[in-house]
Amino acid sequence: MFAIRAIGRTLFAAATGETSSAAAASTVSSRLNPLEDFFEAERSPDDDKPVVYGRGWKASELRLKSWDDLHKLWYVLLKEKNMLMTQRQMLHAQNLRFPNPERISKVRKSMCRIKHVLIDRKIEEPDPRRSAEMKRMINAL
């Protein structure tokens, strides 16, 4: 009963925009709206320096990572790709130019490299059951 009330208070506080100590303690994200994850944080207009974005992941770096780390990285890249595609679509609808189109290709290449590393690991796996399980997991990505 207490858990139901706490969840109800948290949902009500999020819906009304209020922040209480119970609601703030129970939320994992600092953002109230989970759809904000699809948009990049806006910079202040005072920042004249161009933003420098990182490079894609190399296959040699990915080979050093564990299965779980690769799985987490896959979903981080998927979230980044969705954010970039949403931003590109919004700017396209407003007839504006997407500022850094190479970011999307970096994310896609990194995702392809992760899949390639996982397929290599599946091929090297001597146990056929584990190999079949790995194949199902890779195909689900």
N, CA, C and O of each residue as an XYZ file, in Angstrom:
564
protein
N       0.819     -1.190      0.000
C       0.000      0.000      0.000
C       0.864      1.256      0.000
O       0.580      2.204     -0.733
N       1.918      1.270      0.817
C       2.806      2.434      0.875
C       3.496      2.653     -0.462
O       3.660      3.790     -0.905
N       3.905      1.548     -1.110
C       4.588      1.663     -2.398
C       3.668      2.256     -3.454
O       4.108      3.057     -4.278
N       2.405      1.874     -3.440
C       1.450      2.393     -4.415
C       1.259      3.889     -4.215
O       1.189      4.641     -5.187
N       1.172      4.329     -2.950
C       1.027      5.761     -2.681
C       2.260      6.539     -3.123
O       2.148      7.624     -3.694
N       3.444      5.974     -2.854
C       4.686      6.668     -3.231
C       4.784      6.810     -4.738
O       5.177      7.864     -5.240
N       4.429      5.752     -5.468
C       4.465      5.799     -6.934
C       3.433      6.806     -7.441
O       3.707      7.570     -8.367
N       2.253      6.803     -6.832
C       1.212      7.753     -7.236
C       1.638      9.188     -7.014
O       1.402     10.046     -7.865
N       2.275      9.463     -5.856
C       2.758     10.821     -5.581
C       3.823     11.232     -6.591
O       3.839     12.363     -7.076
N       4.712     10.291     -6.897
C       5.781     10.590     -7.851
C       5.208     10.903     -9.226
O       5.636     11.863     -9.867
N       4.252     10.110     -9.685
C       3.640     10.348    -10.993
C       2.867     11.659    -11.006
O       2.916     12.405    -11.984
N       2.148     11.941     -9.910
C       1.397     13.192     -9.842
C       2.340     14.384     -9.846
O       2.083     15.381    -10.521
N       3.437     14.284     -9.090
C       4.401     15.389     -9.046
C       5.038     15.608    -10.410
O       5.259     16.748    -10.817
N       5.333     14.524    -11.120
C       5.927     14.651    -12.449
C       4.924     15.243    -13.438
O       5.297     16.022    -14.315
N       3.656     14.872    -13.297
C       2.641     15.379    -14.216
C       2.358     16.855    -13.984
O       2.102     17.596    -14.933
N       2.403     17.291    -12.718
C       2.113     18.690    -12.422
C       3.344     19.567    -12.472
O       3.236     20.793    -12.448
N       4.516     18.952    -12.543
C       5.744     19.718    -12.617
C       6.307     20.082    -11.261
O       7.291     20.818    -11.186
N       5.720     19.597    -10.199
C       6.218     19.885     -8.858
C       7.361     18.936     -8.534
O       7.420     17.811     -9.031
N       8.261     19.411     -7.694
C       9.337     18.549     -7.231
C       9.325     18.543     -5.718
O       9.539     19.576     -5.083
N       9.081     17.408     -5.154
C       9.164     17.251     -3.711
C      10.362     16.374     -3.402
O      10.977     15.805     -4.303
N      10.686     16.270     -2.139
C      11.855     15.464     -1.782
C      11.611     14.000     -2.098
O      12.535     13.302     -2.515
N      10.387     13.516     -1.909
C      10.092     12.117     -2.221
C      10.133     11.881     -3.725
O      10.645     10.861     -4.187
N       9.592     12.827     -4.484
C       9.587     12.675     -5.937
C      10.995     12.802     -6.484
O      11.375     12.058     -7.388
N      11.773     13.725     -5.955
C      13.142     13.912     -6.438
C      14.014     12.721     -6.092
O      14.896     12.351     -6.867
N      13.778     12.119     -4.939
C      14.589     10.979     -4.524
C      14.263      9.740     -5.347
O      15.120      8.880     -5.549
N      13.029      9.650     -5.819
C      12.646      8.440     -6.535
C      12.937      8.502     -8.027
O      12.924      7.471     -8.699
N      13.197      9.684     -8.552
C      13.487      9.776     -9.977
C      14.964      9.550    -10.223
O      15.812     10.064     -9.493
N      15.265      8.786    -11.245
C      16.649      8.488    -11.585
C      17.237      9.607    -12.416
O      18.385     10.003    -12.215
N      16.466     10.106    -13.334
C      16.940     11.131    -14.251
C      16.631     12.510    -13.692
O      15.663     12.686    -12.952
N      17.455     13.483    -14.047
C      17.215     14.850    -13.598
C      16.158     15.526    -14.464
O      15.649     16.584    -14.093
N      15.825     14.948    -15.587
C      14.823     15.512    -16.482
C      13.453     14.972    -16.121
O      13.304     13.809    -15.745
N      12.446     15.840    -16.243
C      11.097     15.402    -15.936
C      10.475     14.652    -17.095
O       9.703     13.717    -16.885
N      10.797     15.042    -18.303
C      10.199     14.435    -19.475
C      11.197     13.491    -20.137
O      12.260     13.940    -20.566
N      10.891     12.206    -20.232
C      11.846     11.290    -20.853
C      12.059     11.546    -22.340
O      13.039     11.069    -22.912
N      11.158     12.289    -22.971
C      11.335     12.613    -24.386
C      12.460     13.605    -24.603
O      12.915     13.783    -25.733
N      12.920     14.258    -23.538
C      14.032     15.191    -23.667
C      15.327     14.477    -24.031
O      16.279     15.114    -24.482
N      15.372     13.158    -23.838
C      16.551     12.393    -24.215
C      16.752     12.372    -25.731
O      17.849     12.078    -26.205
N      15.708     12.681    -26.487
C      15.807     12.693    -27.943
C      16.336     14.018    -28.488
O      16.478     14.179    -29.700
N      16.627     14.959    -27.601
C      17.101     16.261    -28.039
C      18.401     16.590    -27.328
O      18.577     16.288    -26.148
N      19.296     17.206    -28.060
C      20.578     17.592    -27.498
C      20.390     18.810    -26.604
O      19.558     19.673    -26.884
N      21.163     18.876    -25.532
C      21.079     20.023    -24.628
C      21.524     21.273    -25.377
O      22.534     21.269    -26.082
N      20.763     22.320    -25.213
C      21.075     23.555    -25.944
C      22.224     24.283    -25.265
O      22.332     24.308    -24.040
N      23.075     24.871    -26.090
C      24.197     25.654    -25.574
C      23.777     27.108    -25.485
O      22.844     27.541    -26.160
N      24.472     27.852    -24.650
C      24.172     29.277    -24.536
C      24.738     29.996    -25.763
O      25.738     29.553    -26.327
N      24.122     31.081    -26.177
C      24.604     31.799    -27.365
C      25.960     32.468    -27.147
O      26.602     32.894    -28.107
N      26.401     32.561    -25.888
C      27.696     33.187    -25.599
C      28.870     32.298    -25.997
O      29.992     32.782    -26.143
N      28.621     31.016    -26.172
C      29.697     30.087    -26.535
C      30.031     30.250    -28.015
O      29.275     29.815    -28.884
N      31.160     30.876    -28.288
C      31.586     31.062    -29.673
C      32.457     29.917    -30.155
O      32.646     29.744    -31.359
N      32.987     29.137    -29.232
C      33.860     28.027    -29.622
C      33.038     26.922    -30.286
O      31.967     26.566    -29.794
N      33.522     26.389    -31.379
C      32.802     25.275    -31.999
C      32.932     24.016    -31.140
O      33.962     23.782    -30.506
N      31.896     23.234    -31.133
C      31.899     21.996    -30.364
C      32.653     20.942    -31.156
O      32.376     20.723    -32.336
N      33.599     20.296    -30.507
C      34.362     19.233    -31.147
C      33.817     17.907    -30.635
O      33.797     17.651    -29.431
N      33.380     17.077    -31.559
C      32.825     15.784    -31.188
C      33.898     14.721    -31.360
O      34.840     14.886    -32.135
N      33.740     13.629    -30.623
C      34.730     12.560    -30.630
C      34.705     11.735    -31.894
O      33.928     11.987    -32.816
N      35.556     10.765    -31.912
C      35.660      9.870    -33.065
C      34.860      8.609    -32.779
O      34.399      8.390    -31.659
N      34.702      7.784    -33.809
C      34.031      6.512    -33.645
C      34.928      5.507    -32.932
O      36.133      5.717    -32.799
N      34.331      4.427    -32.482
C      35.088      3.369    -31.814
C      35.821      2.536    -32.852
O      35.282      2.245    -33.920
N      37.055      2.153    -32.535
C      37.821      1.257    -33.400
C      37.529     -0.181    -32.995
O      37.224     -0.457    -31.835
N      37.623     -1.088    -33.950
C      37.369     -2.501    -33.657
C      38.385     -3.045    -32.659
O      38.045     -3.883    -31.824
N      39.627     -2.576    -32.738
C      40.652     -3.053    -31.793
C      40.304     -2.649    -30.361
O      40.582     -3.398    -29.425
N      39.701     -1.478    -30.181
C      39.264     -1.059    -28.852
C      38.079     -1.885    -28.376
O      37.985     -2.234    -27.199
N      37.184     -2.190    -29.295
C      35.985     -2.943    -28.931
C      36.310     -4.392    -28.572
O      35.620     -4.996    -27.750
N      37.347     -4.949    -29.179
C      37.733     -6.330    -28.872
C      38.190     -6.484    -27.423
O      38.139     -7.586    -26.876
N      38.630     -5.408    -26.802
C      39.095     -5.449    -25.416
C      37.947     -5.389    -24.417
O      38.154     -5.646    -23.231
N      36.771     -5.063    -24.861
C      35.623     -4.903    -23.971
C      34.900     -6.233    -23.759
O      34.945     -7.130    -24.601
N      34.234     -6.329    -22.609
C      33.465     -7.532    -22.292
C      32.135     -7.519    -23.047
O      31.743     -6.514    -23.641
N      31.458     -8.661    -23.003
C      30.156     -8.802    -23.668
C      29.176     -7.776    -23.103
O      28.468     -7.117    -23.865
N      29.126     -7.634    -21.779
C      28.196     -6.699    -21.154
C      28.522     -5.249    -21.516
O      27.622     -4.445    -21.758
N      29.815     -4.925    -21.550
C      30.204     -3.561    -21.918
C      29.806     -3.242    -23.355
O      29.359     -2.133    -23.649
N      29.968     -4.210    -24.244
C      29.572     -3.998    -25.643
C      28.059     -3.831    -25.764
O      27.568     -3.021    -26.550
N      27.333     -4.617    -24.967
C      25.876     -4.524    -24.985
C      25.431     -3.149    -24.497
O      24.543     -2.543    -25.096
N      26.038     -2.645    -23.412
C      25.699     -1.319    -22.900
C      26.080     -0.235    -23.905
O      25.321      0.707    -24.133
N      27.250     -0.377    -24.499
C      27.702      0.603    -25.478
C      26.781      0.625    -26.693
O      26.525      1.688    -27.257
N      26.280     -0.543    -27.100
C      25.340     -0.622    -28.221
C      24.121      0.255    -27.940
O      23.699      1.024    -28.804
N      23.552      0.143    -26.738
C      22.354      0.904    -26.428
C      22.644      2.391    -26.222
O      21.779      3.225    -26.489
N      23.832      2.733    -25.757
C      24.214      4.149    -25.683
C      24.299      4.721    -27.095
O      23.818      5.824    -27.352
N      24.911      3.969    -28.007
C      25.012      4.424    -29.400
C      23.642      4.484    -30.068
O      23.379      5.382    -30.868
N      22.777      3.541    -29.746
C      21.421      3.549    -30.308
C      20.656      4.786    -29.843
O      19.941      5.415    -30.624
N      20.813      5.124    -28.576
C      20.168      6.320    -28.046
C      20.726      7.580    -28.715
O      19.980      8.500    -29.049
N      22.036      7.607    -28.905
C      22.674      8.743    -29.581
C      22.185      8.849    -31.029
O      21.903      9.943    -31.518
N      22.088      7.711    -31.702
C      21.619      7.715    -33.091
C      20.177      8.221    -33.176
O      19.849      9.009    -34.062
N      19.322      7.774    -32.263
C      17.937      8.247    -32.256
C      17.867      9.745    -31.990
O      17.056     10.446    -32.595
N      18.711     10.240    -31.087
C      18.735     11.668    -30.792
C      19.176     12.457    -32.016
O      18.579     13.485    -32.338
N      20.217     11.986    -32.702
C      20.711     12.686    -33.888
C      19.701     12.658    -35.026
O      19.506     13.658    -35.717
N      19.064     11.516    -35.216
C      18.067     11.409    -36.290
C      16.851     12.297    -36.005
O      16.289     12.894    -36.924
N      16.446     12.383    -34.739
C      15.337     13.259    -34.366
C      15.707     14.712    -34.623
O      14.919     15.481    -35.173
N      16.909     15.070    -34.221
C      17.369     16.437    -34.431
C      17.460     16.771    -35.920
O      17.067     17.858    -36.343
N      17.981     15.830    -36.710
C      18.095     16.054    -38.148
C      16.717     16.226    -38.787
O      16.523     17.092    -39.639
N      15.764     15.392    -38.367
C      14.405     15.471    -38.928
C      13.729     16.788    -38.550
O      13.037     17.394    -39.369
N      13.931     17.225    -37.307
C      13.338     18.498    -36.891
C      13.911     19.665    -37.689
O      13.172     20.543    -38.135
N      15.221     19.670    -37.865
C      15.853     20.751    -38.621
C      15.442     20.708    -40.091
O      15.251     21.749    -40.718
N      15.308     19.501    -40.633
C      14.877     19.350    -42.023
C      13.457     19.892    -42.211
O      13.156     20.515    -43.230
N      12.594     19.655    -41.235
C      11.215     20.148    -41.322
C      11.170     21.671    -41.278
O      10.239     22.281    -41.803
N      12.176     22.290    -40.651
C      12.233     23.745    -40.575
C      13.114     24.341    -41.679
O      13.424     25.532    -41.657
N      13.509     23.510    -42.635
C      14.390     23.913    -43.735
C      15.717     24.478    -43.243
O      16.245     25.444    -43.794
N      16.238     23.858    -42.199
C      17.540     24.240    -41.659
C      18.533     23.115    -41.899
O      18.152     21.961    -42.096
N      19.793     23.464    -41.879
C      20.852     22.482    -42.141
C      21.265     21.804    -40.841
O      21.414     22.459    -39.809
N      21.447     20.498    -40.899
C      21.931     19.726    -39.744
C      23.405     20.070    -39.556
O      24.181     19.943    -40.504
N      23.820     20.504    -38.354
C      25.169     21.055    -38.192
C      26.318     20.076    -38.409
O      27.309     20.449    -39.038
N      26.232     18.868    -37.928
C      27.344     17.918    -38.046
C      26.843     16.565    -38.551
O      26.656     15.644    -37.756
N      26.625     16.433    -39.853
C      26.084     15.159    -40.363
C      27.053     13.990    -40.212
O      26.627     12.836    -40.260
N      28.352     14.262    -40.029
C      29.308     13.163    -39.884
C      29.134     12.416    -38.565
O      29.619     11.294    -38.426
N      28.451     13.019    -37.600
C      28.223     12.339    -36.325
C      27.379     11.089    -36.511
O      27.622     10.072    -35.862
N      26.387     11.159    -37.393
C      25.520      9.998    -37.620
C      26.323      8.857    -38.212
O      26.145      7.706    -37.812
N      27.197      9.148    -39.149
C      27.993      8.082    -39.757
C      28.981      7.492    -38.748
O      29.263      6.295    -38.799
N      29.507      8.303    -37.841
C      30.402      7.781    -36.805
C      29.671      6.802    -35.895
O      30.205      5.756    -35.528
N      28.447      7.158    -35.539
C      27.658      6.277    -34.667
C      27.318      4.984    -35.403
O      27.431      3.898    -34.833
N      26.904      5.094    -36.662
C      26.561      3.891    -37.436
C      27.764      2.967    -37.621
O      27.641      1.749    -37.496
N      28.922      3.548    -37.917
C      30.125      2.730    -38.082
C      30.496      2.035    -36.778
O      30.891      0.869    -36.779
N      30.368      2.751    -35.670
C      30.671      2.145    -34.369
C      29.722      0.987    -34.078
O      30.136     -0.046    -33.550
N      28.452      1.163    -34.423
C      27.479      0.084    -34.200
C      27.797     -1.121    -35.079
O      27.691     -2.262    -34.629
N      28.185     -0.877    -36.320
C      28.569     -1.976    -37.215
C      29.810     -2.692    -36.685
O      29.908     -3.916    -36.770
N      30.745     -1.939    -36.145
C      31.962     -2.549    -35.599
C      31.649     -3.396    -34.370
O      32.246     -4.456    -34.182
N      30.729     -2.943    -33.539
C      30.330     -3.745    -32.373
C      29.738     -5.066    -32.842
O      30.073     -6.128    -32.317
N      28.860     -4.995    -33.830
C      28.245     -6.220    -34.346
C      29.299     -7.152    -34.945
O      29.222     -8.369    -34.777
N      30.273     -6.585    -35.636
C      31.347     -7.375    -36.234
C      32.170     -8.082    -35.148
O      32.503     -9.258    -35.293
N      32.494     -7.379    -34.075
C      33.260     -7.968    -32.972
C      32.460     -9.091    -32.313
O      33.015    -10.139    -31.982
N      31.167     -8.876    -32.126
C      30.338     -9.916    -31.511
C      30.219    -11.142    -32.414
O      30.209    -12.270    -31.921
N      30.131    -10.939    -33.707
C      30.070    -12.068    -34.642
C      31.383    -12.835    -34.623
O      31.378    -14.065    -34.673
N      32.507    -12.130    -34.551
C      33.802    -12.810    -34.443
C      33.876    -13.657    -33.192
O      34.391    -14.774    -33.224
N      33.364    -13.133    -32.087
C      33.368    -13.901    -30.837
C      32.474    -15.128    -30.939
O      32.788    -16.185    -30.390
N      31.354    -14.980    -31.647
C      30.442    -16.115    -31.818
C      31.109    -17.211    -32.636
O      30.957    -18.393    -32.327
N      31.839    -16.838    -33.665
C      32.514    -17.812    -34.520
C      33.590    -18.564    -33.740
O      33.785    -19.763    -33.938
N      34.287    -17.854    -32.856
C      35.360    -18.469    -32.086
C      34.863    -19.324    -30.932
O      35.648    -20.061    -30.336
N      33.590    -19.245    -30.603
C      33.034    -19.996    -29.475
C      32.949    -21.481    -29.820
O      32.292    -21.855    -30.791
N      33.627    -22.346    -29.013
C      33.618    -23.776    -29.328
C      32.303    -24.473    -28.955
O      31.939    -25.468    -29.583
N      31.596    -23.973    -27.957
C      30.361    -24.606    -27.500
C      29.216    -24.230    -28.441
O      28.903    -23.048    -28.577
N      28.581    -25.220    -29.097
C      27.523    -24.894    -30.065
C      26.286    -24.265    -29.416
O      25.620    -23.432    -30.030
N      25.974    -24.664    -28.168
C      24.806    -24.073    -27.504
C      25.046    -22.594    -27.218
O      24.193    -21.746    -27.481
N      26.215    -22.308    -26.679
C      26.546    -20.908    -26.375
C      26.634    -20.098    -27.671
O      26.222    -18.938    -27.712
N      27.166    -20.706    -28.716
C      27.266    -20.024    -30.004
C      25.877    -19.693    -30.547
O      25.661    -18.604    -31.078
N      24.938    -20.629    -30.416
C      23.567    -20.389    -30.878
C      22.901    -19.294    -30.047
O      22.161    -18.466    -30.578
N      23.170    -19.295    -28.741
C      22.612    -18.257    -27.878
C      23.186    -16.889    -28.252
O      22.460    -15.895    -28.290
N      24.486    -16.843    -28.527
C      25.120    -15.590    -28.935
C      24.542    -15.105    -30.263
O      24.330    -13.907    -30.457
N      24.289    -16.043    -31.174
C      23.733    -15.679    -32.466
C      22.352    -15.041    -32.312
O      22.042    -14.052    -32.977
N      21.521    -15.615    -31.425
C      20.188    -15.039    -31.179
C      20.297    -13.633    -30.611
O      19.544    -12.739    -30.996
N      21.235    -13.443    -29.695
C      21.404    -12.129    -29.071
C      21.917    -11.098    -30.090
O      21.478     -9.948    -30.097
N      22.842    -11.523    -30.937
C      23.380    -10.603    -31.938
C      22.306    -10.214    -32.941
O      22.223     -9.052    -33.340
N      21.489    -11.168    -33.349
C      20.425    -10.883    -34.312
C      19.356     -9.981    -33.714
O      18.650     -9.283    -34.441
N      19.233     -9.995    -32.380
C      18.249     -9.129    -31.729
C      18.705     -7.679    -31.691
O      17.893     -6.776    -31.493
N      20.001     -7.452    -31.878
C      20.515     -6.065    -31.861
C      20.095     -5.313    -33.094
O      20.435     -4.140    -33.247
